[in-house]
Amino acid sequence: MEKITWKCSKCGYTYEADPGVVPPETCPTCKDKCEFVNVTCYIPECGMTGQDPRLKG
């Protein structure tokens, strides 16, 4: 099974983890407690892997 790509809602840091593994509560980059958003690509255009290009920014 493919990895899940999570993105920090504050600084944009991305974190990949196996399904079922939750991202950390504190971002390792900005050191803030933040919400990690699932930005995994689930569309054929990006091969169903990595970050969905529509969610960058």
C-alpha angles and dihedrals in degrees: 000000000000126000123260116237115217125189128203109241091216108044105011097243110159124218126189121206140165116264110278094029112111122215119250120275091230119051112238091216107045094023089223128129101248144160114260111214122208105242097166116147112245097168128094093236091076097035093258090277137099126010120342106246090218090064099053119115 
